[in-house]
Amino acid sequence: MKKIKAAAIQPSLLKLPANYSPYSADYINDGDAITAGYVVKQLEITQTLLEKAGAENCDIAVTCEDTAGVADFGIDITERNIFPQLVKNSMPLAERLYSETARKYSMYIIGCYLKEHGGKIYNTAAVFDRGGQIAGEYRKTHLPANETWQCEPGDRLDVFELDFGKIGICICYDMMFPETVRTLALKGAEIIFHPTFGYGWYDGIGEAVLRTRAVDSGVYIVTSKNWVYNGAGKSGIIDYWGHVTADAGFHENVIVTKEIDLDLKRTQPDWYINTGMSGENNLTLRMRGERRPELYSAICAEKPDLPLETDRPRILNKIRALEYRW
């Protein structure tokens, strides 16, 4: 039986002190001080929650997006820009945390952090195996505008084969594009792990998006999001029928867990007319067999060009003046 216990963490995001914020008059612009006084503390919250998942004998746990909390520095492209230094400082700290915890509890960990590779920075989710080794990496493929200034998009939608089955990964904004989950599912992914700082356009539709992605593609979706009281989004686990089976609600610094039986397929009764007439009771397989790819060519048509704003100093001034907000 391929039964596993999955966990998603819901950590708090520490308030950035004024002297660590590049948009404050009190900013000290010291990468090492910010790492020690902010990044390390942010990672400690994630470590505590992953330790809890390990103590509860979870087989796999997923973190929220950017566990080191350095992404917001990516918009500062002035001469005092320390985003690359913060990525360089936080990367080994995050990887050591994930590796040691995975090995300690013989638990897979999908850890999301900013990572430099070949002189470029990627929003990365790495799969740490039960021995603490990196078994694969996914780089966020769909970047919202604010991430494009200093991060590069990934160019692959890979499926990773673990000892219990095949998984895929979507990071935050990736989930807004239905093609990502569908592609991963068609490549054999049974569970999609979803580190995120967001949840959709707003709370109600955000959950609806996740539930729809799950039922459309016949996959489980395990979402880990940072805690925001009464805000859009929660960590949780959704099954292949689109049911929310675990929900962290508005609770701060908690984990949610759920046993997932990957041998239990999404089937319909033998007496159901479409089961009998098609000869296939597995709804996921039947829908894949009933797809008509020859009709879907518009999905792969060339995308339109966006009229991108090029005056970055003007944008930065609007951010500082709170004219542009998250």
N, C-alpha and C positions, 0 to 999 in steps of 0.2 A: 504494500500500500504506500502511495506517495503522499502521506500526510505530513504537513509541515506546520510549524507555528511561526507566523509572521508578526513583526512589530513595526509600528511607525511612531516616531517620537514627535512631541510637540513642545519645543523649547521656547523659553522667553528670549526676546531680542533685547539686549541691554541698551539702555539709552546712551547715545554717544555724547560724552561730556563736551562742553563748548570748546575746550582747549584741544580736543581731538577732531573737531569738525572743520573741514576746509571751507565751510560757508559761514564761519563765525569770526568775529574780529579778534577773539582770544586764541585762535588756532596757533599751535606751537610747531607744526610741520616737522615732527620728529618721528620717523618711521619705527625706530626701535622702541621709543617710549609708548607709542600707540599699540605696538605689538604686545608689549609687556603689560600695559595697563588696561587694554581693551580686548584684543584678539585672544589672548590666553584665557581670560575670564569667560569669554563667549564660548570657547572650545570646552572649557570645564563643564559648562551646563550640558553640552552634548554628551560628554563623557559620562556624566552621572546617569543620564537617561539610557545610554547604550549599556552601561553596567547593569541597570535595572532589567533591561530586556534579556541580557545574558543570564542573570540570576533567575529569570523566569523560564529558562530553558528554551528560548526562542531559536529557531533555525536560521532566521534571517531578519535583519533590522535595517530600516532605511532612515536616513537623516533628512532634515529639511535642506533647502538650497543654501549655498554659501554659509556653511557653519562657522566660518571664521569671521563673518560680518564685515568683509572688506569691499563688497561690490559698490557701495555708495561712493567710494573714493574714486571710482572709475570715471566719473563725470568731470573731475578736476583735471583739466589738461593745460593748466597754467605752468609757469616755470617752476612752481613748487610741487608739481605732481609727484606723489610718492606711491601711487597705486601699484606700479610694478614692484617696488620694494616691499610693500605689504604682502603682495602675492608671493614673492620670493621668501619672505619671512614665515608666512603662515602655512605654506605648502608642506614643509617637512613636519611641522607640528601636527597638522591634521592627519597626515598619512601615518605618523607614528601612533597617534591616538587610535585610529581605525584598525591598524595592524595589530597592535598589542591587545586591544579589546576582542577582536575577532579570534585571535589565537587563544586568549585566556578562556573564552567560553565555547570554543569550537563552533563559532557562529559566523555565517556570512554577514558582512556589513556592506551596504551601499552608501558610501560617504560622498557628499557633494561639497566641492570646494573649488576655488579658482586655482588653476594650475598652468604653469609656463611650460611650453614645449616648443623647441626649435625657434626660440625667440618670439613666440606668439603666446598670448594668454587665452585660455579656453575655460569656459564654465563646465566643469568636469564632474561626472559621477563615476567613481571607481568602484569596482566589485572586489572586495577583499574576501578571500576564501577562508575556510575554517582554520587554515594554518597561518593566516595573517598575510598571505601573499596577494598581490594584485593579479586577479584572474582576467581582468578586462576593464576597459574604460569606454565611457560614452561621453561625447562632447556635445553640448547643447546645440541643436541645429537651427533653431528659430530664435533669433535675438530681437527683443524689443529695442526701439531706437536708442534708449539710454545706455544699453550695453555695447552698442556697436562702436563707440568711440575708442575703446581700448581692448575690446575682446574680439576674437575671431569666431565665426560659427563653425561647428563641426560639419562633416560632409558624409556621415554614414549613419544608418539606422541598423545597428547590429543586434543580434539575439545572442545571449550568453547561455551556454549549457552548464547548469550546476548539477550537483549530485542528486537532486530531486526533480529536475525538469528544466524547461527553457524559460528565460525571462527576458524582458525588454525594459528600457528605461526612457522616460520622457522627463525633461526638466522644465518646470514652470510653463513658460509661454509655448513650449512645444505642444502642450495639451490643447491649445486653442485650435490646432490644425488637425482635423480628423484623420488626415492621411497618415500621420505618424503612427497612431495606434493601429490603424488598419494594416499598415505595412508590416509592423512588428508582429501582429497576429498572424498574418499570412505567411510570415517566415517561421512560424511555430511557437511564438511566445505564448505562454499560458498565464503569466502574471506580468503586469506592467507596474514597475516601481516609479513613483512620481515625487521626487524632491521639489519643493516649491516655496516661494515667498508669496505667491498669489493663488487665486482660486477661480478665476474666471472674471467676467466683467463685473459681477456683483454676487452677493452670497447665494441667493436663490438659484440663479442661472448657473453659477459655478458648480454647485452640486449636481444640477441637472446635466451639465456638460459631462462630468465624470461618469455619472450613471449611464448616460447615453453612449459614451465611448465604450464602456464595459459591455453593455448588452449588444451593441452593434457588432462588436468584434469577438464576443464570446470569451472575454478575458477577465481576470481579477485585476483590480487596480488598488494599489496600496500607496496612499498619499501621506507624505510627511510635510507639515507646514509649521512655520513659526507661530507662536501664540499671539493672538490679538484679541483682547476682550471685546465681545460684541461686534467683531469685525468680520469681514468676508473671509470665510475659509476655516476649515478644521482638518486636522489629521484624521484619517479614517481608512477603512477597508470596504471595498465594494465588490460584490460577487458578479459572476457572469450573467445573472438575471437583472443586474442593475440595482440590487438591494444593498442598502448600507448596512453592513453587518457589524461594524465597530466604528465608534465616533467619539473623538476626544472632546467634543463640545467646546466650551469656552474655558476649559481648565488649563492652568498654567503649569508647565514643566511636568507633563505626564506622558505615558506611553499608552498606546492601544495595541492589543494583540488579538489574534484570531487564528484558530486552526483551519487550515485549508487542505481539503482532500482533493488532490489533483487527479485521482482515479475516478472521482465522482463527476461524470460528464453531464453536460446540459442536454438532457434527453426529454422527449415527450412520450406520452403513453402509446402503447401499441394500438389502442383503439382510436387514437386521434387520426382523423381522416388523412392529413398530410403525411403522417408517419406511414400509414398503410399504403397510400398510393405512390409514395416515393421510394419506400423500402428502406428509409434511413430515419432512425429515431433520434439521432444526435443532431440537435438543431444547429449547432455551430458548423458541423460538417455539411449539413444539408444546405445552409445558406451560402457557404463557400462554393458549393457545387452549382448553386442556382445563380451565382453572380454572372454578369454579362460584360466582361471587360471591354469588349469591342465597342460598347456604348459610352465608355468613360474617358475617351481620349481628351476631352476638354480639361480634365484634371491635370494632365501633363502638358498642357499648352504653355507657351511662353508667358511669363508673368509680366504685367504692365510695369513700366518704370515709375518709381515714386518721385515726386518733386521734393527731394530732401532739403531741409533747411541747412545751409552751409555756414551761416554766421554763428559760429560756436561761442565766441565771447558774448554775443547778444543773448544767447540761450542761457549761459551761465549767470548773467546779470539778472535774468528773469527768475532763475531758480533761487538766487540769493534774496531776491525781493519777494519770494513766495508767490510769484505770478504763475509759475509752473509748479505743480505739486504731484506727489504720488497719490 
